[in-house]
Amino acid sequence: MADGTVKRPKFRGRLLMVGFGSIGQRVLPLLLRHIDIAPGQITIVNAHGDGGGTAQGFGVALQVCTITQDNLADVLAPLLSDGDFLINLSVDVSSTALMAWCRERGALYLDTCTEPWARRPADAQSAPDRCTNYARREAVLALRTPGRESPTAVSTHGANPGLVSHFVKQALLDVARATGTRPVAPVDREGWACLARDLGVRVIHIAERDTQASARHRGLGEFVNTWSVRGLVSEALQPAELGWGTHERHLPPDARRHADGCGAAIFLMRPGLATRVRSWTPLAGPQHGLLISHAEAISLADYLTLGCRQAPDYRPTVHYAYHPCDDAMLSLDDLAARSGRLQGCQRILGPEIDEGEDELGVLLMGHARNAYWYGSRLSIDQARECVPFNNATTLQVAASVMAGVVWAMTHPRRGVVEPEELPFDEVIAHCRPYLGQLYGKFTDWTPLRDRGALFDEVLDRTDP
Amino acid sequence: MADGTVKRPKFRGRLLMVGFGSIGQRVLPLLLRHIDIAPGQITIVNAHGDGGGTAQGFGVALQVCTITQDNLADVLAPLLSDGDFLINLSVDVSSTALMAWCRERGALYLDTCTEPWARRPADAQSAPDRCTNYARREAVLALRTPGRESPTAVSTHGANPGLVSHFVKQALLDVARATGTRPVAPVDREGWACLARDLGVRVIHIAERDTQASARHRGLGEFVNTWSVRGLVSEALQPAELGWGTHERHLPPDARRHADGCGAAIFLMRPGLATRVRSWTPLAGPQHGLLISHAEAISLADYLTLGCRQAPDYRPTVHYAYHPCDDAMLSLDDLAARSGRLQGCQRILGPEIDEGEDELGVLLMGHARNAYWYGSRLSIDQARECVPFNNATTLQVAASVMAGVVWAMTHPRRGVVEPEELPFDEVIAHCRPYLGQLYGKFTDWTPLRDRGALFDEVLDRTDP
């Protein structure tokens, strides 16, 4: 399927979208393009009426309703049953609750992050470990039913988490090819982990630079972003988390390990928005990214682990290094100064973007060719040309959601799966028309003294 | 003189400006407005030809020449002698060398920061303590000739350092008035220090927010600022420095004390651009500022010290907390990611600024009314209306330079003086027409748990 000719599946059930914000509104036209489905089969449940016009324009019903623990069953029962599909693109609606409900009813499921029920701000202080993506992932994995078939539930399949896990596999093959190491694609998890180990990959950054900008200035007290403000704020205030490589010698002073679970990741006693790391993308060159907690940092590190959990033989360090658009970078800094109290005004950059691109990829470090970045460089103009009303960031996410939904529809009995368990070449091929320039680049850039990611940060704060 | 009626002095000597960049070009029209001097009496020596048209427009001669240790005497000798005036607004020309030369020749002198000779980037690494403003200030103070009159040399008299030292005195009086403590202005250094102590002032921030912005986006690899890029970069790469208060209980782990000198300040083993501190201005509310090293952090802390140097009874913590314009904030972050290697493209925002203001003031904390900010809030429109071709930042500096020059001309035999030794009310009155709204505001804002400045930073990096 790597030639890009993914079939347009016919879907006969009902499709329910929970959440219809900046991503949901951009996913809908892609679903209609790549799935043989009538608008009348689709229903949207959203916490507010925004996007009502968009839904109407596509002939899709939108129901305004905030889903809570109490009304979950009542709201979903009339809308979903055996063979139907739920796409969860909401905030404050528990992914595991929706997943469990879908499994009971025989419905398929996909989300782009593991969302909890709405939290109180104090939760992070009282039990930071429970606010980690690590803990949320463990709760998702606990829904698996080993030895028993169950409806497919794709966890965390947006651009990142999601697409970038496929990029990592492509990048591993590219590095293998360039260094004369085994050029054949592995067929299972152990194969990929062995390849990463044999290539000498020590650190993987999800390295992203968003340069989209608008001529309309960000006001004081305004939070500006190229995608969901609540989504970004929510993850930026979680403790910073990273997959913790076996080569790392010194645990950062504010790091904590988890008492149970896969053991592949640690978290820091500080939020991602206050954790800068040195990273690199072809567009930006060296840059400071934010080490914002993301599911792929944990699932990729776990996927690429060799040996037993207690004393693994090999695991790379994996984390996000995100430079959001300049306005968002400054908005996050102000948010930190406000101790996490969200700015009163919020704006998602859409039509007013007048230039820029989103370069989203993976940076594999430590191998014989030093470092290799592979990913998507998508300009605002390319994005708008592909699918109207998108910006570069939303289209990268929407394309991957579409590809994940199509895969789930054609593989409906796989149970709970993470991105690493989907066929990387098929998903990339399916998304390719929406990713602008999809390319790789070797670089001689290294963090100072070739240390691991956290020590970059420490070094960064000493005199240059 | 506090009513603003400062006389326009007649100056009969020659006036030499060394450096004619973003500040020099804005100072010139103010000098001609506030001093009875003919353009023919003024000469400019600049390292490049920029601003030649501006000089010509004012009928002032501009000589292109890079002053070095080797040619200093040759360049200055024909241009300066007894009773003349040198204004140093250059980079890479040693302030102490110019000061010493002027003293020998009987010429007056003023600068806005203590500049060293051009450095190699490696200098900061080899001897960080010598790159501090503390060390540079000690070298300036060593030029004093106790018991012997000498020509006035005003050290570090721009907006900050400079004007803000006068703001601190006004703010102390305002707080005294508001809390019913001695409402009469002290007459000497000890008097001011006692007032600060009696009011309970523990921490003084130079708290600035620059919101000026242009619709023209900052490019990748471009450094954008509202004043000299080289000036900002130079100080942002110096070790962070702060006047160290007697109430502080814990020295930060990367702090260093100085072996000799006044002992009023410490420095950190990291550059100012990588040192964020919580602060507050009326315009911004809570904000993260950069703890960039500045002369006033040391001179103010020293000036307000009571008791002996070895074991002082009272001293406030004093430091800069600077949020430059958004473009500069991002440029500095990229500069840090580039390990201090300056971006190839540089741009000073001038006519393309389409909105914003510069709010520059002092924030006095710890007294009975909690915290009090006093300073200048100047919009881009107000600045342009006052003096064409200015922005808010350059005009605040230029006004203070002008006021310092006028004071020196009318007090020509005071030797080496720091801003704290000039009459605060006279200088403020002289600058007032150029400062927009000059006002004070009490606030109940505190850094978390009311700790000193550095601990704010530490707290800031734990989970909010």
Interface residues (C-beta under 8 A of the other chain):
Chain A: A124 Q125 P128 T211 A213 A215 H217 R218 L220 G221 L237 P239 D254 M269 R270 P271 A274 T275 R278 L283 A284 G285 P286 Q287 H288 D326 M329 L330 D333 D334 A336 A337 R338 S339 G340 D354 E355 G356 L448 D460 R461 T462 D463 P464
Chain B: A124 Q125 P128 T211 A213 A215 H217 R218 L220 G221 L237 P239 D254 M269 R270 P271 A274 T275 R278 L283 A284 G285 P286 Q287 H288 D326 M329 L330 D333 D334 A336 A337 R338 S339 G340 D354 E355 G356 L448 D460 R461 T462 D463 P464
